[in-house]
Amino acid sequence: MTIEDIQNICRQMPSVTEDIKWEHDLVFSIGEKMFCVVGLDQNPTSASFKVTDDEFEEMSNKPGFKPAPYVARYKWVLIENINNMKNEDWKHYLNQSYDLVKDKLSVKLKKQLGLV
């Protein structure tokens, strides 16, 4: 998995924006709410994303994963090396993170983004 692979998955989702925050993180958002953050100048490359409440504890304790700094209370996990997860799993978790964040957006914002 590469940063470009993650970009390609995220760019296929409706109304996704992408920008650089904190000078070295590639951030994917929906309605200005983040759903994936990729560290650009790390080796190995790490990434964070939101998971369901039920998955959070299990994933946080998997080898190579941990609660994401600053956002763990919102059920975000950090994968320490993006190559340690299969492409199919990336598609699942990125789409799920997108949906979890999108579902929290206001109806008005969803309409503005063409998501309703």
C-alpha positions in Angstrom: 0.0 0.0 0.0 1.3 3.4 -0.9 0.1 6.9 -0.1 -1.1 7.1 -3.7 -3.2 4.0 -3.2 -4.9 5.6 -0.2 -5.4 8.8 -2.2 -7.0 6.8 -5.1 -9.4 5.1 -2.7 -10.4 8.3 -0.9 -10.7 10.3 -4.1 -13.5 7.9 -5.3 -15.8 8.9 -2.5 -18.3 11.8 -3.0 -17.4 15.3 -1.9 -14.0 14.4 -0.4 -11.4 17.1 0.0 -7.7 16.6 0.6 -5.1 19.0 2.1 -2.0 19.2 4.1 -2.3 20.0 7.8 0.3 20.5 10.4 2.9 20.8 7.7 3.4 17.0 7.2 0.0 15.2 7.3 -2.2 14.5 4.3 -5.8 14.8 5.5 -8.9 13.5 3.8 -12.2 15.1 4.8 -15.9 15.2 4.2 -17.7 18.4 5.0 -14.4 19.7 6.6 -14.4 16.8 9.0 -11.4 14.5 8.8 -11.8 10.8 8.2 -8.2 9.8 7.3 -4.8 11.3 8.1 -1.6 10.0 6.5 1.9 11.0 7.8 3.9 12.2 4.8 7.4 12.3 6.2 7.5 9.2 8.2 9.3 5.9 7.5 7.4 3.7 7.7 4.3 5.7 6.7 1.6 5.7 9.3 -2.1 6.6 9.0 -5.1 7.2 11.2 -8.8 6.6 10.6 -12.1 6.3 12.5 -13.5 2.8 13.4 -16.7 1.7 15.0 -17.1 1.7 18.8 -17.1 -2.1 18.7 -13.9 -2.4 16.6 -11.9 0.2 18.5 -10.6 -1.9 21.4 -9.8 -4.9 19.3 -8.0 -2.9 16.6 -6.1 -0.8 19.2 -4.6 -4.0 20.6 -3.6 -5.6 17.3 0.1 -5.7 16.5 1.0 -2.6 14.5 -2.0 -0.6 15.7 -2.6 1.7 18.6 -5.1 4.4 19.7 -4.5 7.5 17.5 -2.9 10.3 19.4 -5.3 13.2 20.2 -8.4 11.6 18.6 -8.6 8.1 20.3 -11.5 9.3 22.3 -13.4 9.6 19.0 -12.5 6.0 18.2 -9.6 6.6 15.9 -6.8 4.1 15.4 -3.3 4.5 14.1 -1.7 1.9 11.9 2.1 2.3 12.3 2.9 1.0 8.8 0.4 1.3 6.0 1.9 -1.7 4.3 0.7 -4.0 7.1 -2.9 -4.0 5.9 -4.3 -5.6 2.7 -5.7 -3.4 0.0 -9.2 -4.9 0.5 -9.0 -4.0 4.2 -7.9 -0.5 3.4 -11.0 -0.1 1.1 -13.3 -1.4 3.9 -11.9 0.8 6.7 -11.5 4.0 4.6 -15.1 3.7 3.3 -16.3 2.9 6.8 -14.4 5.9 8.3 -15.9 8.1 5.6 -19.4 6.8 6.4 -19.0 7.2 10.1 -17.9 10.9 9.7 -20.5 11.6 7.0 -23.3 10.3 9.2 -22.5 12.9 11.8 -22.8 15.8 9.4 -25.9 18.0 9.6 -28.7 17.4 7.1 -28.1 20.9 5.8 -24.4 20.2 5.1 -25.2 16.8 3.5 -27.6 18.6 1.1 -25.0 21.2 0.3 -22.5 18.4 -0.5 -25.1 16.5 -2.6 -25.1 13.6 -0.3 -28.8 13.4 0.4 
